[in-house]
């Protein structure tokens, strides 16, 4: 399936990884996380419980997503982005570096 895991990756319970997923170093995935196909996640990233990432999602370094965050297909988040609990972003959304959604 082409899954690549960096050093220090921690996976919670019931995590589903699609095809061609790349996880950088020190990535932590909570329980019930679902990652679509062709997902790339940078270093020092934390995904809370129940997070869903669509196909083709790219997350930069030092990103933190709260519980129950849903990102549609082809979403790109820059470096140092924080999204609070229950945030939903549709398809093809781009957030630049240092973006915050409480």
C-alpha positions, 0 to 999 in steps of 0.5 A: 500500500505504500505507507511510510512511517517516520521515527517516533510515530504513534498510532492510536486504536482503530486507525485506518491508513489509505494507500500511499500515506507518508507520515513524518517524524514524531507524528501522533494519531489519536483513536479512530483516525481515518486517512485517505489515499495520497496523504502526506503529513510533515514532522511534529504533527498531532491529530486528535481522536476521530479525525478524518482526512480526505484524499490528497491532503498535505499537512506541513510541520508542527500542525495540530488538529483537535478532536473530530476534525474533518478535512475534505479532499486535496486540502493543504495546511501550511506549517504551524497550523492549529485547528480546534475541535469539530472543525470541518473544511471542504475540498481544495482548501488551502491554509497558509503558515501560522493559521488558527481556527479555534 
